[in-house]
Amino acid sequence: MDNFLNEGFGQSIILSAIVSSAFLIGSVAAMFIKFSSRVKANISSFASGIFFSAIAFSLVDNAIRVGSIYDMAIGFIVGTVLFGMANHWLKRRYGLDSISQKNSIATGLLKESKNRTRESPAEIVIIGTFLDSVPENIYIGIIIALNLPGLAAAVIVLFLGNLSATLEGAKRMVDEGIARSKIVKQWTYVFAIIAAAGPAGYYLERILSNDQIAIALGFASGALMAFITEELIPQAFARYQFHIGIAATVGFLLGFLIFHYNI
């Protein structure tokens, strides 16, 4: 018990907090840094690329290492489907054809219902972050518990991906006129809750079988894949088409190098 609490468990708390600190840093930075449409698109694309590297070189690989390719595939499919269903429900609830298009219709919505557009987009951004980031931080705890390779690289890549995605998402909230104090408050809640997922993942290793852990890692991979394809890529394409492929490539290659050299 002492080793559980003092070594791996403490490490999971610290590293999970580091990964989650990207939400605080990104949300504060978004309030003081002005982004052009091109920069916003490139930030989304960069986040897509670096998250793709996390799936390809860490999440999927470790899921197969712990369990089997079939366990990973089951979790992957479930994670993708559940994220897609939740995303679809959010779109229908707020009357949006696409979450990624809400910036393009924000002005018209403000004219129709000022209060509604100030609340709905913020909720979508926050809920989407929870759906994507909780499995990521659970993964950090599982890596520590099982002593899997690539811990430092996973922490760095997930931090960079979360930072990029939060910069873009929080900037949307700023552009939609949400009070800065409210933005900070909401992202602080996100930080606190998601940071707790790391220690939770460390504990889950104690009660789950290897096959179940592999399914959980596959779930995180699928949810992240759905987040990339349904949110980050459409955000990039909707704002500015030029250079987004280059930004995604840079993100992917950076993630690959970090995992390859286990920086």
Long-range contacts (C-beta under 8 A, 24 or more apart in sequence): 4-206, 8-144, 8-145, 8-202, 9-199, 9-202, 9-203, 11-144, 12-140, 12-141, 12-144, 12-145, 12-198, 12-199, 12-201, 12-202, 13-195, 13-198, 13-199, 15-140, 15-144, 15-151, 15-155, 15-198, 16-137, 16-140, 16-141, 16-194, 16-195, 16-196, 16-197, 16-198, 16-199, 17-195, 17-198, 18-155, 18-159, 19-136, 19-137, 19-140, 19-155, 19-158, 19-159, 19-162, 19-195, 19-198, 20-133, 20-137, 20-162, 20-190, 20-191, 20-194, 20-195, 20-198, 21-159, 21-191, 22-159, 22-160, 22-162, 22-163, 22-166, 23-129, 23-133, 23-162, 23-166, 23-187, 23-190, 23-191, 23-194, 24-187, 24-188, 24-191, 25-163, 25-166, 26-162, 26-163, 26-164, 26-165, 26-166, 26-167, 26-169, 26-170, 26-187, 27-166, 27-170, 27-183, 27-184, 27-187, 28-184, 29-167, 29-170, 30-166, 30-167, 30-168, 30-170, 30-171, 30-173, 30-174, 30-183, 31-170, 31-174, 31-180, 31-183, 31-184, 33-167, 35-167, 35-171, 37-239, 37-240, 38-239, 38-240, 38-242, 38-243, 40-168, 40-171, 40-235, 40-239, 40-240, 41-235, 41-236, 41-237, 41-239, 41-240, 41-241, 41-243, 41-244, 41-247, 42-236, 42-240, 42-243, 42-244, 42-247, 43-164, 43-167, 43-168, 43-247, 44-164, 44-165, 44-168, 44-232, 44-233, 44-235, 44-236, 44-239, 44-244, 45-232, 45-233, 45-236, 45-243, 45-244, 45-245, 45-246, 45-247, 45-248, 45-251, 46-164, 46-247, 46-248, 46-250, 46-251, 47-161, 47-164, 47-165, 47-168, 47-228, 47-232, 47-251, 48-228, 48-232, 48-233, 48-236, 48-248, 48-251, 49-247, 49-248, 49-249, 49-250, 49-251, 49-252, 49-253, 49-254, 49-255, 50-157, 50-160, 50-161, 50-164, 50-251, 50-252, 50-254, 50-255, 51-161, 51-165, 51-224, 51-227, 51-228, 51-232, 51-251, 51-255, 52-228, 52-248, 52-251, 52-252, 52-255, 53-157, 53-251, 53-252, 53-253, 53-254, 53-255, 53-256, 53-258, 53-259, 54-136, 54-154, 54-157, 54-158, 54-161, 54-224, 54-255, 55-221, 55-224, 55-225, 56-256, 57-150, 57-255, 57-256, 57-259, 57-260, 58-150, 58-153, 58-154, 58-157, 58-259, 59-139, 59-217, 59-218, 59-220, 59-221, 59-224, 60-217, 60-218, 60-221, 62-139, 62-143, 62-148, 62-149, 62-150, 62-217, 63-214, 63-215, 63-217, 63-218, 63-221, 64-214, 65-148, 66-146, 66-148, 66-210, 66-213, 66-214, 66-217, 67-210, 67-211, 67-212, 67-213, 67-214, 67-215, 68-211, 68-214, 71-211, 71-212, 71-214, 71-215, 71-218, 72-214, 72-215, 72-217, 72-218, 72-221, 73-218, 74-215, 74-218, 75-214, 75-215, 75-216, 75-217, 75-218, 75-219, 75-220, 75-221, 75-222, 76-218, 76-219, 76-221, 76-222, 76-225, 77-218, 77-222, 78-215, 78-218, 78-219, 78-222, 79-135, 79-218, 79-219, 79-220, 79-221, 79-222, 79-223, 79-224, 79-225, 79-226, 80-222, 80-223, 80-225, 80-226, 81-222, 82-131, 82-219, 82-223, 83-131, 83-132, 83-222, 83-223, 83-226, 83-227, 83-230, 84-226, 84-230, 86-127, 86-131, 87-128, 87-131, 87-226, 87-230, 87-231, 90-123, 90-124, 90-127, 90-128, 94-120, 94-121, 94-123, 94-124, 96-120, 96-124, 98-234, 99-124, 99-128, 99-230, 99-231, 99-234, 100-230, 100-231, 100-234, 100-235, 100-238, 101-234, 101-238, 102-172, 103-172, 103-175, 103-176, 103-238, 103-239, 104-238, 106-175, 106-176, 110-177, 117-176, 118-176, 118-177, 118-178, 121-172, 121-173, 121-176, 122-173, 122-176, 122-178, 122-182, 122-183, 122-186, 125-169, 125-170, 125-172, 125-173, 126-186, 126-187, 126-189, 126-190, 128-169, 128-227, 128-231, 129-165, 129-166, 129-169, 129-190, 129-194, 130-190, 130-193, 130-194, 131-223, 131-227, 132-165, 132-223, 132-224, 132-227, 133-162, 133-190, 133-194, 133-197, 134-193, 134-194, 134-197, 135-197, 135-216, 135-219, 135-220, 135-223, 135-224, 136-162, 136-197, 136-220, 136-224, 137-194, 137-195, 137-197, 137-198, 137-201, 138-197, 138-198, 138-200, 138-201, 138-204, 138-216, 138-220, 139-201, 139-217, 139-220, 140-197, 140-198, 140-201, 141-197, 141-198, 141-199, 141-200, 141-201, 141-202, 141-203, 141-204, 141-205, 142-201, 142-202, 142-204, 142-205, 142-213, 142-216, 142-217, 144-198, 144-202, 145-201, 145-202, 145-204, 145-205, 145-206, 146-205, 146-213, 149-262, 150-259, 150-262, 152-262, 152-263, 153-258, 153-259, 153-261, 153-262, 153-263, 154-259, 156-258, 156-263, 157-255, 157-258, 157-259, 160-254, 160-255, 161-251, 161-255, 164-251, 165-232, 168-232, 168-235
